Amino acid sequence: MAGQCRVVGIAGGSASGKSTLAAALAQFLERQPSAPKVEVLSADRFYHRDMARGPVITSASFPEDQFNFNHPDALDVERLRESIKSRVAAEDAPNVLLIEGLMVLQIPSILALLDIRIFVELEADVRAVRRLMRDMQGGRGNADPQFIANYYLECARVGHELFVEPSRIHADLIVRGDADSSRLIPLLASTILR
C-alpha cells in the first residue's frame, strides 16, 4: 500500500455504530505488520452551523426552529470533498482514510472519491435507544429526554428513511452495528488492505 491512499466510506443511521466501527477499524489496522497510517475523518465536522445555510425544521414540538442535521443539505459538501482530496494528495497522506457520517453514501461527489463503501445497519428501535442514551449523557447538544425524543421522531427518523437508508444501495459491504467486532474488524481490515 506504499504511496497509495485507500478511501473508505462508512455510513449508516444515527447511533448505528459508525464512529465506533471507524475507531475500532483504525486501531486494528495500525497494529498490523504493514503498520499502515490510518486517519478517521468524521463528516460531522462539516455540517453548516448557520441556520440560514442549512435545512431547518419548524414544529410545535420545539420552542424554536431546529437545524436539521439529518438532511444532505446540512453538510458543507464542497468543504468535505476538498478535505478528502487534500488528504489523499498530501505528502503525508495516510494509507487508509476512513470517512464516517450519515450521508457519506448519499452524496454523489463524495461517493466518487470512495474506494470502499460500508453501510452500518441496525434496527430503528435500537438506534433510537442508543441515541437517547448518548445524547442524555452529553454526547450531543440538548440532554433533555423530551427534546431528544421529538428530534429523533421529527428529524432523525425521517432523514434516515428519506436519505440514509436508501444510500445503502451504494454500499460494497453491509455490516451490523451490533456485530461481534472481534470477527468483523479483521474481515473488514483484510478487505481494505487487499
N, CA, C and O of each residue as an XYZ file, in Angstrom:
776
protein
N       0.805     -1.205      0.000
C       0.000      0.000      0.000
C       0.844      1.264      0.000
O       0.292      2.362      0.066
N       2.128      1.147     -0.070
C       3.006      2.319     -0.025
C       2.637      3.299     -1.124
O       2.499      2.925     -2.289
N       2.477      4.576     -0.733
C       2.196      5.621     -1.702
C       0.762      5.658     -2.188
O       0.426      6.466     -3.054
N      -0.082      4.809     -1.653
C      -1.471      4.765     -2.088
C      -2.379      4.990     -0.894
O      -2.139      4.441      0.182
N      -3.413      5.786     -1.072
C      -4.378      6.044     -0.001
C      -5.711      5.417     -0.384
O      -6.313      5.793     -1.390
N      -6.168      4.468      0.410
C      -7.492      3.869      0.218
C      -8.488      4.712      1.001
O      -8.306      4.952      2.195
N      -9.524      5.152      0.337
C     -10.549      5.962      0.984
C     -11.776      5.078      1.211
O     -12.354      4.528      0.273
N     -12.151      4.959      2.477
C     -13.243      4.074      2.874
C     -14.369      4.911      3.469
O     -14.154      5.652      4.427
N     -15.555      4.796      2.909
C     -16.717      5.494      3.436
C     -17.521      4.588      4.342
O     -17.781      3.433      4.003
N     -17.916      5.103      5.489
C     -18.734      4.351      6.445
C     -19.979      5.180      6.739
O     -19.897      6.247      7.347
N     -21.129      4.679      6.303
C     -22.395      5.384      6.506
C     -23.352      4.492      7.280
O     -23.090      3.308      7.492
N     -24.453      5.076      7.692
C     -25.476      4.342      8.425
C     -26.280      5.322      9.244
O     -25.951      6.507      9.315
N     -27.320      4.833      9.853
C     -28.209      5.682     10.626
C     -27.566      6.267     11.864
O     -26.495      5.839     12.292
N     -28.234      7.248     12.428
C     -27.783      7.874     13.663
C     -27.698      6.815     14.756
O     -28.656      6.075     14.983
N     -26.556      6.742     15.432
C     -26.305      5.802     16.536
C     -26.273      4.343     16.084
O     -26.532      3.439     16.878
N     -25.955      4.117     14.815
C     -25.860      2.738     14.315
C     -24.520      2.100     14.650
O     -24.391      0.876     14.623
N     -23.523      2.919     14.964
C     -22.203      2.392     15.295
C     -21.110      2.791     14.317
O     -20.046      2.173     14.301
N     -21.350      3.810     13.503
C     -20.366      4.255     12.504
C     -19.060      4.711     13.140
O     -17.983      4.258     12.751
N     -19.154      5.597     14.103
C     -17.952      6.138     14.758
C     -17.200      5.055     15.509
O     -15.970      5.009     15.475
N     -17.931      4.188     16.182
C     -17.316      3.084     16.921
C     -16.593      2.151     15.964
O     -15.472      1.721     16.237
N     -17.235      1.837     14.838
C     -16.615      0.968     13.837
C     -15.361      1.618     13.271
O     -14.325      0.963     13.154
N     -15.440      2.894     12.918
C     -14.282      3.593     12.346
C     -13.110      3.602     13.321
O     -11.971      3.358     12.923
N     -13.377      3.880     14.585
C     -12.304      3.923     15.595
C     -11.678      2.547     15.797
O     -10.456      2.424     15.871
N     -12.514      1.512     15.887
C     -12.002      0.149     16.084
C     -11.210     -0.317     14.870
O     -10.177     -0.972     15.008
N     -11.692      0.019     13.693
C     -11.007     -0.359     12.461
C      -9.658      0.343     12.354
O      -8.662     -0.279     11.986
N      -9.619      1.626     12.672
C      -8.355      2.380     12.635
C      -7.347      1.773     13.603
O      -6.183      1.578     13.255
N      -7.792      1.479     14.799
C      -6.900      0.907     15.815
C      -6.369     -0.456     15.369
O      -5.182     -0.745     15.526
N      -7.239     -1.284     14.819
C      -6.825     -2.614     14.363
C      -5.838     -2.511     13.202
O      -4.807     -3.183     13.199
N      -6.150     -1.675     12.224
C      -5.284     -1.526     11.048
C      -3.883     -1.069     11.436
O      -2.892     -1.568     10.903
N      -3.803     -0.127     12.356
C      -2.494      0.413     12.748
C      -1.625     -0.611     13.475
O      -0.411     -0.431     13.576
N      -2.234     -1.682     13.981
C      -1.475     -2.729     14.667
C      -1.029     -3.851     13.734
O      -0.404     -4.814     14.177
N      -1.346     -3.734     12.454
C      -0.972     -4.777     11.501
C       0.517     -4.713     11.188
O       1.137     -3.659     11.334
N       1.104     -5.847     10.752
C       2.541     -5.868     10.431
C       2.959     -4.792      9.427
O       4.061     -4.249      9.511
N       2.070     -4.489      8.475
C       2.402     -3.457      7.485
C       2.309     -2.054      8.083
O       2.761     -1.087      7.469
N       1.726     -1.939      9.274
C       1.590     -0.674     10.016
C       1.134      0.494      9.143
O       1.810      1.520      9.070
N      -0.020      0.334      8.480
C      -0.482      1.452      7.663
C      -0.842      2.656      8.530
O      -1.302      2.525      9.664
N      -0.617      3.823      7.955
C      -1.039      5.055      8.629
C      -2.527      5.231      8.325
O      -2.942      5.207      7.166
N      -3.320      5.407      9.377
C      -4.771      5.494      9.230
C      -5.271      6.800      9.844
O      -4.829      7.208     10.918
N      -6.191      7.438      9.150
C      -6.851      8.631      9.685
C      -8.356      8.443      9.586
O      -8.860      7.836      8.641
N      -9.064      8.974     10.575
C     -10.525      8.966     10.567
C     -10.991     10.409     10.400
O     -10.556     11.306     11.123
N     -11.869     10.610      9.449
C     -12.438     11.931      9.199
C     -13.950     11.827      9.391
O     -14.628     11.118      8.646
N     -14.469     12.529     10.382
C     -15.904     12.497     10.652
C     -16.606     13.582      9.848
O     -16.236     14.755      9.904
N     -17.618     13.174      9.105
C     -18.397     14.148      8.333
C     -19.128     15.121      9.252
O     -19.552     16.189      8.810
N     -19.281     14.761     10.528
C     -19.919     15.677     11.488
C     -19.188     17.018     11.567
O     -19.796     18.040     11.885
N     -17.902     17.013     11.280
C     -17.109     18.250     11.316
C     -17.468     19.208     10.178
O     -17.033     20.360     10.174
N     -18.256     18.734      9.220
C     -18.521     19.518      8.015
C     -19.974     19.974      7.899
O     -20.425     20.358      6.819
N     -20.695     19.931      9.003
C     -22.060     20.463      8.985
C     -22.010     21.980      8.959
O     -21.157     22.603      9.591
N     -22.948     22.563      8.213
C     -23.148     24.006      8.315
C     -23.600     24.260      9.746
O     -24.320     23.442     10.319
N     -23.203     25.346     10.314
C     -23.639     25.683     11.676
C     -24.571     26.890     11.685
O     -25.100     27.269     12.729
N     -24.761     27.475     10.541
C     -25.584     28.667     10.402
C     -26.979     28.252      9.929
O     -27.124     27.652      8.864
N     -27.989     28.568     10.715
C     -29.368     28.197     10.369
C     -29.759     28.713      8.982
O     -30.587     28.104      8.304
N     -29.174     29.816      8.566
C     -29.515     30.387      7.261
C     -28.939     29.567      6.108
O     -29.405     29.695      4.976
N     -27.925     28.721      6.373
C     -27.261     27.973      5.302
C     -27.690     26.518      5.219
O     -27.351     25.826      4.258
N     -28.424     26.050      6.204
C     -28.796     24.642      6.207
C     -30.285     24.460      6.405
O     -31.008     25.427      6.646
N     -30.746     23.227      6.306
C     -32.174     22.962      6.468
C     -32.604     23.101      7.929
O     -31.869     22.727      8.844
N     -33.785     23.634      8.127
C     -34.329     23.775      9.483
C     -35.676     23.065      9.546
O     -36.335     22.844      8.530
N     -36.059     22.721     10.751
C     -37.376     22.135     10.965
C     -38.148     23.047     11.908
O     -37.651     23.463     12.955
N     -39.369     23.343     11.505
C     -40.274     24.131     12.331
C     -41.372     23.186     12.788
O     -42.029     22.544     11.967
N     -41.569     23.102     14.087
C     -42.541     22.158     14.622
C     -43.071     22.662     15.955
O     -42.376     23.363     16.690
N     -44.300     22.300     16.251
C     -44.889     22.635     17.549
C     -44.154     21.922     18.683
O     -44.282     22.307     19.845
N     -43.385     20.887     18.349
C     -42.632     20.138     19.364
C     -41.439     20.908     19.906
O     -40.912     20.582     20.970
N     -41.012     21.939     19.165
C     -39.834     22.699     19.564
C     -40.212     24.156     19.796
O     -41.024     24.706     19.051
N     -39.640     24.790     20.815
C     -39.953     26.199     21.068
C     -39.423     27.124     19.968
O     -39.924     28.236     19.796
N     -38.421     26.669     19.233
C     -37.861     27.470     18.134
C     -37.399     26.530     17.027
O     -37.275     25.324     17.240
N     -37.145     27.089     15.841
C     -36.670     26.277     14.723
C     -35.405     25.529     15.124
O     -34.593     26.023     15.906
N     -35.254     24.323     14.570
C     -34.080     23.496     14.847
C     -33.356     23.190     13.547
O     -33.983     22.965     12.512
N     -32.038     23.184     13.610
C     -31.230     22.790     12.461
C     -31.453     21.303     12.223
O     -31.428     20.514     13.168
N     -31.669     20.915     10.977
C     -31.910     19.509     10.641
C     -30.615     18.871     10.144
O     -30.262     18.993      8.971
N     -29.918     18.196     11.043
C     -28.658     17.542     10.705
C     -28.864     16.263      9.900
O     -27.891     15.642      9.472
N     -30.104     15.867      9.690
C     -30.418     14.607      9.023
C     -30.882     14.818      7.589
O     -31.719     14.073      7.079
N     -30.340     15.820      6.960
C     -30.661     16.167      5.573
C     -29.338     16.420      4.848
O     -28.436     17.024      5.428
N     -29.200     15.976      3.600
C     -27.935     16.188      2.878
C     -27.508     17.650      2.788
O     -26.312     17.942      2.770
N     -28.466     18.570      2.731
C     -28.128     19.991      2.631
C     -27.504     20.545      3.906
O     -26.997     21.667      3.914
N     -27.538     19.764      4.982
C     -26.916     20.200      6.240
C     -25.393     20.172      6.150
O     -24.704     20.864      6.900
N     -24.879     19.368      5.227
C     -23.428     19.227      5.073
C     -22.855     20.257      4.119
O     -23.467     20.594      3.106
N     -21.688     20.746      4.450
C     -20.912     21.573      3.530
C     -20.136     20.587      2.658
O     -18.969     20.290      2.915
N     -20.802     20.095      1.634
C     -20.269     19.022      0.796
C     -18.966     19.425      0.123
O     -18.029     18.630      0.053
N     -18.904     20.638     -0.365
C     -17.688     21.082     -1.059
C     -16.487     21.074     -0.117
O     -15.397     20.655     -0.507
N     -16.674     21.525      1.097
C     -15.572     21.543      2.069
C     -15.149     20.121      2.446
O     -13.957     19.847      2.586
N     -16.115     19.216      2.610
C     -15.800     17.812      2.899
C     -15.045     17.191      1.732
O     -14.030     16.523      1.928
N     -15.537     17.411      0.524
C     -14.896     16.857     -0.678
C     -13.465     17.363     -0.818
O     -12.553     16.588     -1.105
N     -13.273     18.644     -0.620
C     -11.927     19.218     -0.724
C     -11.001     18.693      0.371
O      -9.811     18.492      0.128
N     -11.527     18.471      1.555
C     -10.705     17.917      2.641
C     -10.252     16.502      2.315
O      -9.100     16.143      2.558
N     -11.157     15.701      1.765
C     -10.793     14.334      1.373
C      -9.715     14.375      0.294
O      -8.690     13.703      0.407
N      -9.951     15.165     -0.750
C      -8.982     15.254     -1.850
C      -7.634     15.764     -1.360
O      -6.587     15.291     -1.804
N      -7.659     16.719     -0.454
C      -6.431     17.286      0.092
C      -5.637     16.247      0.876
O      -4.417     16.167      0.736
N      -6.321     15.448      1.704
C      -5.622     14.425      2.494
C      -5.051     13.336      1.591
O      -3.945     12.849      1.830
N      -5.784     12.955      0.570
C      -5.318     11.912     -0.352
C      -4.088     12.385     -1.124
O      -3.173     11.599     -1.368
N      -4.059     13.655     -1.508
C      -2.956     14.199     -2.308
C      -1.780     14.694     -1.474
O      -0.726     15.013     -2.025
N      -1.943     14.762     -0.173
C      -0.905     15.328      0.698
C       0.359     14.475      0.709
O       0.312     13.260      0.518
N       1.476     15.133      0.933
C       2.752     14.429      1.034
C       2.728     13.426      2.186
O       3.335     12.358      2.101
N       2.029     13.772      3.254
C       1.924     12.881      4.415
C       0.577     12.147      4.442
O       0.041     11.862      5.513
N       0.040     11.844      3.261
C      -1.264     11.180      3.161
C      -1.257      9.853      3.912
O      -0.253      9.141      3.917
N      -2.378      9.526      4.543
C      -2.464      8.225      5.206
C      -2.576      7.111      4.164
O      -2.906      7.367      3.006
N      -2.303      5.897      4.577
C      -2.531      4.747      3.698
C      -4.023      4.440      3.607
O      -4.522      3.983      2.579
N      -4.720      4.706      4.713
C      -6.163      4.475      4.772
C      -6.827      5.711      5.374
O      -6.447      6.171      6.451
N      -7.816      6.237      4.669
C      -8.599      7.369      5.158
C     -10.035      6.882      5.331
O     -10.713      6.565      4.354
N     -10.492      6.826      6.581
C     -11.848      6.389      6.896
C     -12.735      7.621      7.049
O     -12.483      8.471      7.903
N     -13.771      7.715      6.221
C     -14.713      8.834      6.272
C     -16.022      8.288      6.825
O     -16.632      7.412      6.211
N     -16.464      8.794      7.980
C     -17.713      8.274      8.543
C     -18.732      9.383      8.721
O     -18.401     10.494      9.135
N     -19.985      9.060      8.400
C     -21.056     10.025      8.564
C     -22.362      9.536      7.968
O     -22.381      8.627      7.138
N     -23.441     10.142      8.396
C     -24.781      9.757      7.945
C     -24.909      9.719      6.423
O     -25.424      8.752      5.862
N     -24.444     10.765      5.764
C     -24.713     10.971      4.338
C     -23.554     10.592      3.418
O     -23.577     10.925      2.234
N     -22.557      9.912      3.936
C     -21.348      9.620      3.152
C     -21.661      8.835      1.873
O     -20.995      9.031      0.857
N     -22.655      7.955      1.908
C     -23.001      7.182      0.707
C     -24.173      7.791     -0.058
O     -24.661      7.201     -1.022
N     -24.619      8.953      0.365
C     -25.788      9.578     -0.249
C     -25.415     10.666     -1.251
O     -26.221     11.012     -2.115
N     -24.225     11.198     -1.147
C     -23.841     12.363     -1.945
C     -22.909     11.934     -3.083
O     -21.801     11.466     -2.822
N     -23.340     12.087     -4.338
C     -22.561     11.596     -5.474
C     -21.109     12.072     -5.522
O     -20.221     11.283     -5.844
N     -20.849     13.335     -5.211
C     -19.471     13.834     -5.303
C     -18.569     13.228     -4.227
O     -17.351     13.196     -4.401
N     -19.135     12.752     -3.129
C     -18.362     12.056     -2.098
C     -18.210     10.594     -2.494
O     -17.125     10.024     -2.373
N     -19.288      9.990     -2.965
C     -19.239      8.595     -3.434
C     -18.116      8.386     -4.446
O     -17.424      7.368     -4.417
N     -17.944      9.345     -5.328
C     -16.934      9.234     -6.385
C     -15.511      9.151     -5.839
O     -14.609      8.689     -6.538
N     -15.300      9.591     -4.604
C     -13.958      9.588     -4.008
C     -13.669      8.325     -3.197
O     -12.544      8.130     -2.738
N     -14.671      7.471     -3.018
C     -14.532      6.311     -2.142
C     -14.085      5.065     -2.895
O     -14.613      4.741     -3.958
N     -13.106      4.374     -2.326
C     -12.653      3.098     -2.885
C     -13.490      1.941     -2.353
O     -13.761      0.977     -3.069
N     -13.891      2.044     -1.102
C     -14.705      1.013     -0.451
C     -15.831      1.720      0.289
O     -15.622      2.747      0.935
N     -17.028      1.152      0.182
C     -18.213      1.772      0.780
C     -18.876      0.780      1.737
O     -19.272     -0.317      1.344
N     -18.986      1.187      2.988
C     -19.558      0.322      4.025
C     -20.812      0.984      4.589
O     -20.816      2.178      4.887
N     -21.866      0.199      4.729
C     -23.095      0.686      5.359
C     -23.298     -0.090      6.649
O     -23.258     -1.320      6.654
N     -23.516      0.630      7.742
C     -23.749      0.023      9.054
C     -25.251      0.024      9.301
O     -25.872      1.083      9.403
N     -25.833     -1.176      9.399
C     -27.275     -1.257      9.618
C     -27.576     -1.689     11.047
O     -26.827     -2.449     11.661
N     -28.680     -1.188     11.548
C     -29.146     -1.534     12.885
C     -30.614     -1.128     12.973
O     -31.010     -0.098     12.427
N     -31.407     -1.926     13.649
C     -32.839     -1.666     13.752
C     -33.100     -0.273     14.339
O     -32.333      0.231     15.159
N     -34.193      0.322     13.898
C     -34.545      1.683     14.314
C     -34.729      1.806     15.823
O     -34.316      2.803     16.414
N     -35.341      0.809     16.450
C     -35.569      0.935     17.892
C     -34.258      0.899     18.667
O     -34.109      1.605     19.664
N     -33.314      0.091     18.221
C     -32.011      0.023     18.887
C     -31.261      1.344     18.688
O     -30.649      1.864     19.621
N     -31.313      1.882     17.462
C     -30.660      3.166     17.204
C     -31.281      4.277     18.047
O     -30.571      5.134     18.574
N     -32.604      4.260     18.172
C     -33.291      5.297     18.953
C     -32.867      5.252     20.423
O     -32.615      6.292     21.031
N     -32.790      4.059     20.985
C     -32.378      3.931     22.388
C     -30.918      4.344     22.551
O     -30.575      5.058     23.493
N     -30.057      3.897     21.636
C     -28.640      4.295     21.696
C     -28.500      5.810     21.627
O     -27.730      6.413     22.375
N     -29.256      6.413     20.717
C     -29.184      7.868     20.543
C     -29.644      8.591     21.806
O     -29.016      9.555     22.244
N     -30.736      8.122     22.380
C     -31.256      8.715     23.608
C     -30.216      8.637     24.721
O     -29.969      9.625     25.414
N     -29.612      7.477     24.892
C     -28.606      7.298     25.941
C     -27.383      8.181     25.687
O     -26.879      8.833     26.602
N     -26.916      8.198     24.447
C     -25.746      9.012     24.100
C     -26.005     10.488     24.357
O     -25.196     11.173     24.983
N     -27.131     10.966     23.872
C     -27.425     12.388     23.984
C     -27.707     12.809     25.426
O     -27.352     13.917     25.828
N     -28.333     11.945     26.192
C     -28.596     12.278     27.599
C     -27.310     12.309     28.417
O     -27.233     12.993     29.438
N     -26.313     11.576     27.970
C     -25.020     11.578     28.660
C     -24.127     12.707     28.155
O     -22.933     12.743     28.450
N     -24.710     13.621     27.398
C     -23.966     14.789     26.937
C     -23.193     14.571     25.655
O     -22.308     15.359     25.321
N     -23.517     13.504     24.931
C     -22.803     13.208     23.697
C     -23.066     14.182     22.574
O     -22.213     14.374     21.708
N     -24.221     14.794     22.573
C     -24.583     15.730     21.516
C     -25.618     16.718     22.033
O     -26.598     16.310     22.656
N     -25.428     17.958     21.796
C     -26.422     19.005     22.032
C     -27.237     18.931     23.302
O     -26.693     18.835     24.402
N     -28.540     18.978     23.142
C     -29.507     19.070     24.228
C     -29.674     17.720     24.931
O     -29.853     16.700     24.265
N     -29.618     17.698     26.261
C     -29.732     16.456     27.032
C     -31.141     16.225     27.581
O     -31.347     15.285     28.349
N     -32.106     17.052     27.207
C     -33.479     16.880     27.669
C     -34.122     15.699     26.936
O     -34.179     15.707     25.706
N     -34.612     14.676     27.665
C     -35.155     13.484     27.003
C     -36.326     13.785     26.067
O     -36.452     13.146     25.023
N     -37.178     14.738     26.417
C     -38.311     15.071     25.552
C     -37.827     15.691     24.241
O     -38.329     15.360     23.167
N     -36.852     16.590     24.337
C     -36.279     17.196     23.132
C     -35.641     16.117     22.258
O     -35.859     16.088     21.047
N     -34.856     15.235     22.868
C     -34.169     14.170     22.124
C     -35.186     13.282     21.412
O     -35.008     12.946     20.241
N     -36.251     12.902     22.118
C     -37.282     12.052     21.514
C     -37.970     12.765     20.354
O     -38.154     12.179     19.287
N     -38.350     14.022     20.554
C     -39.013     14.776     19.484
C     -38.100     14.961     18.277
O     -38.536     14.818     17.135
N     -36.834     15.279     18.534
C     -35.895     15.476     17.425
C     -35.713     14.172     16.656
O     -35.660     14.172     15.426
N     -35.618     13.075     17.377
C     -35.491     11.774     16.707
C     -36.713     11.523     15.827
O     -36.573     11.183     14.652
N     -37.903     11.688     16.386
C     -39.127     11.379     15.652
C     -39.352     12.301     14.460
O     -39.846     11.860     13.422
N     -38.995     13.578     14.597
C     -39.298     14.541     13.543
C     -38.145     14.806     12.576
O     -38.372     15.295     11.469
N     -36.919     14.493     12.974
C     -35.760     14.744     12.101
C     -34.989     13.467     11.778
O     -34.887     13.072     10.617
N     -34.456     12.834     12.800
C     -33.558     11.697     12.579
C     -34.261     10.533     11.890
O     -33.725      9.959     10.942
N     -35.438     10.186     12.353
C     -36.155      9.058     11.745
C     -36.536      9.368     10.300
O     -36.365      8.533      9.412
N     -37.047     10.561     10.075
C     -37.457     10.958      8.725
C     -36.246     11.019      7.794
O     -36.296     10.513      6.673
N     -35.161     11.638      8.260
C     -33.942     11.714      7.456
C     -33.377     10.346      7.137
O     -32.864     10.117      6.042
N     -33.473      9.436      8.097
C     -32.992      8.074      7.860
C     -33.796      7.417      6.740
O     -33.232      6.827      5.819
N     -35.116      7.528      6.834
C     -35.983      6.894      5.838
C     -35.823      7.510      4.446
O     -35.841      6.798      3.442
N     -35.666      8.833      4.392
C     -35.585      9.516      3.096
C     -34.204      9.475      2.450
O     -34.099      9.371      1.228
N     -33.142      9.555      3.258
C     -31.807      9.737      2.700
C     -30.799      8.651      3.068
O     -30.087      8.143      2.202
N     -30.739      8.299      4.340
C     -29.687      7.381      4.791
C     -29.958      5.952      4.333
O     -29.110      5.341      3.684
N     -31.121      5.419      4.662
C     -31.442      4.029      4.306
C     -31.345      3.784      2.795
O     -30.760      2.780      2.391
N     -31.894      4.661      1.948
C     -31.760      4.423      0.506
C     -30.308      4.421      0.013
O     -30.014      3.836     -1.030
N     -29.400      5.067      0.750
C     -28.000      5.129      0.308
C     -27.280      3.796      0.448
O     -26.193      3.623     -0.103
N     -27.864      2.858      1.170
C     -27.235      1.543      1.338
C     -27.049      0.832      0.000
O     -26.203     -0.054     -0.117
N     -27.834      1.213     -1.009
C     -27.706      0.602     -2.331
C     -26.304      0.813     -2.915
O     -25.866      0.048     -3.773
N     -25.610      1.845     -2.452
C     -24.269      2.152     -2.953
C     -23.165      1.408     -2.198
O     -21.993      1.506     -2.561
N     -23.533      0.670     -1.155
C     -22.533      0.006     -0.313
C     -21.940     -1.220     -0.994
O     -22.641     -1.990     -1.651
N     -20.629     -1.381     -0.819
C     -19.957     -2.618     -1.225
C     -20.167     -3.683     -0.157
O     -20.267     -4.874     -0.453
N     -20.231     -3.228      1.090
C     -20.389     -4.122      2.238
C     -21.447     -3.552      3.171
O     -21.467     -2.350      3.437
N     -22.322     -4.411      3.664
C     -23.307     -4.017      4.662
C     -23.018     -4.834      5.912
O     -23.001     -6.064      5.877
N     -22.790     -4.129      7.018
C     -22.435     -4.798      8.273
C     -23.428     -4.407      9.363
O     -24.079     -3.366      9.285
N     -23.529     -5.248     10.364
C     -24.400     -4.981     11.502
C     -23.693     -4.069     12.492
O     -22.505     -4.244     12.763
N     -24.411     -3.107     13.026
C     -23.849     -2.201     14.019
C     -23.657     -2.836     15.380
O     -23.027     -2.252     16.261
N     -24.197     -4.028     15.553
C     -24.019     -4.756     16.810
C     -23.275     -6.071     16.592
O     -23.350     -6.977     17.422
N     -22.560     -6.172     15.476
C     -21.811     -7.398     15.158
C     -20.651     -7.592     16.128
O     -20.174     -6.643     16.750
N     -20.214     -8.829     16.242
C     -19.056     -9.176     17.070
C     -17.819     -8.555     16.424
O     -17.348     -9.028     15.390
N     -17.299     -7.503     17.034
C     -16.176     -6.775     16.428
C     -14.912     -7.623     16.342
O     -14.064     -7.368     15.488
N     -14.768     -8.621     17.203
C     -13.565     -9.460     17.136
C     -13.534    -10.280     15.852
O     -12.470    -10.731     15.427
N     -14.689    -10.474     15.237
C     -14.747    -11.179     13.949
C     -14.869    -10.203     12.787
O     -14.253    -10.393     11.739
N     -15.670     -9.152     12.980
C     -15.945     -8.210     11.900
C     -14.727     -7.374     11.513
O     -14.416     -7.244     10.330
N     -14.045     -6.812     12.493
C     -12.945     -5.884     12.215
C     -11.831     -6.546     11.398
O     -11.379     -5.943     10.425
N     -11.365     -7.754     11.743
C     -10.327     -8.385     10.915
C     -10.779     -8.628      9.471
O      -9.981     -8.503      8.542
N     -12.052     -8.972      9.282
C     -12.559     -9.186      7.922
C     -12.552     -7.884      7.123
O     -12.134     -7.861      5.966
N     -13.014     -6.812      7.744
C     -13.006     -5.516      7.057
C     -11.579     -5.056      6.774
O     -11.292     -4.536      5.696
N     -10.696     -5.248      7.735
C      -9.296     -4.841      7.559
C      -8.655     -5.576      6.392
O      -7.924     -4.974      5.605
N      -8.922     -6.871      6.273
C      -8.316     -7.626      5.166
C      -8.848     -7.143      3.825
O      -8.114     -7.124      2.836
N     -10.112     -6.753      3.782
C     -10.683     -6.204      2.548
C     -10.018     -4.875      2.197
O      -9.697     -4.624      1.036
N      -9.815     -4.037      3.187
C      -9.210     -2.720      2.959
C      -7.749     -2.841      2.533
O      -7.292     -2.094      1.668
N      -7.026     -3.762      3.125
C      -5.590     -3.895      2.844
C      -5.292     -4.696      1.584
O      -4.135     -4.783      1.171
N      -6.301     -5.276      0.973
C      -6.114     -6.063     -0.245
C      -5.576     -5.244     -1.380
O      -5.365     -5.768     -2.473
